[in-house]
Amino acid sequence: MARTVDQEHVFELQDAALSALAAGRHDAARATFAEATRLSCEVLPPADPVRLALAGAHAGAWFEHWDNPDQALDIARTAYEDAVFAIDDAPEQQYREAVRELSQLRDQMTFWAFRITS
């Protein structure tokens, strides 16, 4: 499925945040993730697959790189819960992708919760 202009902009910001993270520029990565998240919440519906993928990447950065599992779980849980309430409004193609992204978010949250408690 082709991305909209808004989806593409959010995706590009996510890619820039991941690149900054990989280069060890953690402050730039945090700022870019925050900007991408702000934009995605403004222009994309909660069940949009690009918005959900961004939430997964952003949460993953907090868990894996910035050692803040509470922040990671909060980001993932908020995105998950918002999308679950809105998923019935998603177009069919986006619905399938959103379900896939929701499954990944749920798996991430389960894994992180297990790692926190073990």
C-alpha positions as CSV (number, residue, x, y, z in Angstrom):
1,M,0.0,0.0,0.0
2,A,1.3,3.4,-0.9
3,R,2.0,5.8,1.9
4,T,0.3,9.2,2.2
5,V,2.4,12.4,2.4
6,D,1.7,12.5,6.2
7,Q,2.7,8.9,6.6
8,E,5.9,9.4,4.6
9,H,6.8,12.4,6.7
10,V,6.4,10.5,9.9
11,F,8.3,7.5,8.5
12,E,11.2,9.8,7.5
13,L,11.3,11.3,11.0
14,Q,11.3,7.8,12.5
15,D,14.2,6.8,10.1
16,A,16.1,9.9,11.1
17,A,15.6,9.1,14.8
18,L,16.8,5.5,14.3
19,S,19.8,6.8,12.3
20,A,20.7,9.2,15.1
21,L,20.3,6.4,17.7
22,A,22.6,4.1,15.7
23,A,25.2,6.9,15.5
24,G,25.1,7.4,19.2
25,R,23.5,10.8,19.0
26,H,21.0,10.0,21.8
27,D,19.8,13.6,22.4
28,A,19.0,14.0,18.6
29,A,17.3,10.7,18.5
30,R,15.1,11.6,21.5
31,A,14.2,14.9,20.0
32,T,13.4,13.4,16.6
33,F,11.3,10.6,18.1
34,A,9.4,13.2,20.1
35,E,8.8,15.3,17.0
36,A,7.7,12.3,15.0
37,T,5.3,11.2,17.8
38,R,3.9,14.7,18.1
39,L,3.3,14.9,14.3
40,S,1.9,11.4,14.1
41,C,-0.7,12.2,16.8
42,E,-1.7,15.3,14.9
43,V,-2.0,13.9,11.4
44,L,-2.5,10.1,11.6
45,P,-5.4,8.2,13.2
46,P,-4.5,6.1,16.2
47,A,-4.8,2.8,14.3
48,D,-2.5,4.0,11.4
49,P,0.2,1.3,10.8
50,V,2.9,4.0,10.4
51,R,1.9,5.6,13.7
52,L,1.9,2.2,15.4
53,A,5.3,1.2,14.0
54,L,6.7,4.6,15.2
55,A,5.4,3.9,18.7
56,G,7.1,0.5,18.7
57,A,10.4,1.9,17.5
58,H,10.2,4.8,20.0
59,A,9.3,2.5,22.9
60,G,12.1,0.1,21.9
61,A,14.6,2.9,22.1
62,W,13.5,3.8,25.6
63,F,13.8,0.2,26.7
64,E,16.9,-1.0,24.9
65,H,19.0,2.2,24.6
66,W,17.9,4.6,27.3
67,D,17.2,2.0,30.0
68,N,13.8,3.3,30.9
69,P,11.3,0.4,30.8
70,D,8.5,2.4,32.4
71,Q,8.7,5.0,29.6
72,A,8.9,2.2,27.0
73,L,5.8,0.5,28.3
74,D,3.9,3.7,28.7
75,I,4.5,4.7,25.0
76,A,3.6,1.2,23.8
77,R,0.6,0.8,26.0
78,T,-0.8,4.2,25.1
79,A,-0.4,3.5,21.3
80,Y,-1.9,0.1,21.7
81,E,-4.9,1.2,23.7
82,D,-5.6,4.2,21.5
83,A,-5.5,2.0,18.4
84,V,-7.7,-0.8,19.8
85,F,-10.4,1.7,20.3
86,A,-10.1,3.1,16.8
87,I,-9.3,0.1,14.7
88,D,-12.8,-0.5,13.5
89,D,-12.6,2.8,11.7
90,A,-9.5,1.8,9.7
91,P,-9.8,1.1,6.0
92,E,-9.4,-2.6,5.2
93,Q,-5.8,-2.5,3.9
94,Q,-4.7,-0.4,6.9
95,Y,-6.7,-2.6,9.2
96,R,-4.6,-5.7,8.3
97,E,-1.4,-3.8,8.7
98,A,-2.6,-2.2,12.0
99,V,-3.5,-5.7,13.4
100,R,0.1,-6.8,12.6
101,E,1.6,-3.8,14.3
102,L,-0.7,-4.2,17.3
103,S,0.5,-7.8,17.6
104,Q,4.1,-6.7,17.5
105,L,3.4,-4.0,20.2
106,R,1.7,-6.6,22.4
107,D,4.6,-8.9,22.0
108,Q,7.1,-6.2,22.8
109,M,5.1,-5.2,26.0
110,T,4.9,-8.9,27.1
111,F,8.6,-9.4,26.5
112,W,9.6,-6.2,28.4
113,A,7.2,-7.0,31.3
114,F,8.8,-10.4,31.6
115,R,12.3,-8.9,31.5
116,I,11.4,-6.4,34.2
117,T,10.0,-9.0,36.5
118,S,12.7,-11.6,36.0
